[in-house]
Amino acid sequence: MNFLSKNKTTDFRILILGGTGAGKSTFINQLANYFLGGTLDNLKIVIPSKFHRKVTEKKYKNKHSEHAIDNEAESQTKKCQNYTFKDKENPSNKFIFIDTPGLNDTEGAERDDINIKEILDLIYQFDSLSSIIIIANGTEARVTSSMKNIFNRLANSIPDVLINKNLILVLTKCQRAGAPFSIENFEQVIAKPKEVFYMDNRAFCTNPQIWEEDLEEREMIQLKWNISNRTMEKILESIKCMTATSINSFSYMKTLRDNIKKEICKITQNMAMIQKIKDKSQEVQSSLNEIETRQTVFETSNGDYTTSTYTTSIPFNHLKEKDKKAQFQIADRQHKNVTSEIENYEIAIEKLEFEIRSKYNNIQKFHKDLHSICFRFNVIDELQATIENLEQSARNITNIDKRKKAEDKIEILKIIHKELSN
């Protein structure tokens, strides 16, 4: 059933997300075969894999490398790639599928951070997004903790309206009957999908020699192929029924997030400056204590030797009256100068602390505004994740000075995290 007018031109932009090894690449290949008329005897390959190492479609030949096609634990997609197909029922309509790097990459948290940033940067280039498709391995009983953490970090930047109304879950490597994957668990830890589909794209992940030489195996592969194509039709019809979400909400969220980052950066700079001023003030305070001791000696000396740099080894009482007065005046001027310097430091610290309190208030306001668009967003959780990533990176720093600098930054962020948590 076609829900759109034949005369209306529409671009459907669909973001495809999934963990490394979930079956995202085989889904894209099945998608390409659906639109390009591929068959088991004439497979259309747009993403190379273990059993199909060559890209058959010229348009996509330069999009992928083949360095990791034998390693299922490593993401086959290193950068976001667009796959554009014309609607079979209305060729003026286009489906633009955005394939993203696999989340929970084996290269670690820093790679995931890069991938998430790239995904969001790409989204900001569009004017709207029609749907998000999450690809998950249907043979796994529950959402893995790592996938949960990664998706939640990404979801912190996606408006509620898109996740709540335009989310599709595709379970791969399984059929509806007997699939162990818990939809209820997915709804609890991720979100409730608008639609759930099951696909077993076995033609792309099994050795073709097996089913080419085995008639029964061939019949089974053909059956699953036909089912996958019918499922693909249902997915596309579901996307057509969804209302696209304007990127304006994404852009506003990005602005708020950037504002929070700027305020945290300024707080970090102010706190570092306060520490420098306190260190300098402590040095000056030590000097002041010494000057106050000298003043005391000048005023109450009973003939003891003074240690002042402004006196000689002659007992204080043996100095001429004018010399006593000169020594006291020198120390008094020093005392006043140093006292004034310390007061200036205290004023500077008060000013910086006032600015910090103002920044905290701004963060709370930005957080409130963000939370109204995306209830999943939590600045405290994100800051904690940042701290953990920095701690992991700091452990690998061999240079002592650079490591100390990194650890100082982490300690400041921990103070900010504690303040925001209160």
C-alpha positions, 0 to 999 in steps of 0.5 A: 500500500502506498501512503504517499501521492504519486506526484509528491516528491519526498526524501526519506532519511533513515539513520541505521545504528548497530553494534559491531557484528550485529548484522548491519552490513548484511542488512545494507546488502539485502537492502541494496538487492531489494532496490537493485533487483539482485538475486541469489545468482546475481548478488548486488554487493555494496559492502564487502564481507568474508564470502563476498569480498568485491563490491559489485556496484561501481557507485559504492566501490570506493566507500569501503576498504577490505582490511577487516572483512574477516574480523567480525569483531571489528566494524566494517564501516569506519565512516558514515556512508549514504546509500540512496535508492529510488522508491519502486512505487514512486521513483521521484521519492528517495530513500537515503539510508545512512550507514554508521560506524559500528558502536562498541567498536573494538578500538575502545571508548575513544573510537566510539566517541569519534563515531558518535561525533561523526554520526551527529555531525552528519545529522546536522547537515540534513533538514529532517530525519524520517526514522532510526533503525537499530540493528541488533543480533536476534540470537542474543537474549538481552541488550548487552551492557556495552551496547546499552551504554553506547546507545544511551550516550548517542540517544542523549543527543537525539530528541524524544520525538524521534526516538518515541515515534520513529524508532524501528528495531530490526533483529537479524540472524533469526526468525520471529518464532523462537528468537531469544531476544527480549523485546521487553528488555529492549524497551526497558533499557533503550526505548519502545520501538514503533515497529519490530522486524525479524530478518535472516540474511543468510545469503550474505554470511554463508559460503555460497558454495554450500548452497550452490551445490546443495539443493535443499540448502539452496531452497532454504536460502531462497525462502529466507531471501524471499522473506527478507525482501517482503520484510524490507517492503514492510519496513519501507511502508512503515517509514513512509507512515512516519512523520519526519523530525525537523533537524531544528530540534537537533540543532537546538540541542547541539547549541545547548550541549555546546553551551554546557561544554563551554561553561564547564571549560570556563569553570575548569580554567577559573578553578586552575587560575584560582589554584595558581593564585592560592599558590602565589598568595601562600608564598606571599603570606609566608613573606608577610609572616616573616615581615611581621616577625621582624616588626615584632623584633624591632619593637620589642628587642631587648638587645637580641641579634636580629635576623633581618636583612635590613640590620647589621650584626649589631644588637638592635638596642645598640643602633642609633635611634634614626637607624631603628626608625629606618629599619622599622619604616622599611619593614612597615612599608613591606608589610603594607605592600604585601598585605595589599598584594594578598588582599588583591589576590583574595579579591581576584579569587572572589571574582573567579568564584562568583563567575564559577557560581554563575557558570554552574547556574547557566549549566543548570538552566541549559540542562533543564532546557535540554531535558525538556527536549530529551529526557535521557540527557544527563550532564552528570552522567556524561561528565562521569563518562568523560572523566572515566575516558580521561582516566583511561587515557591518562594511564597510557601517558608516559611523560611525567609532566603531561600525565600530571597535567592530565591528572590535574584536569581530571581532579578539577572535573571531579570537583565539577561533577560533585558540585553538579551532583549536589 
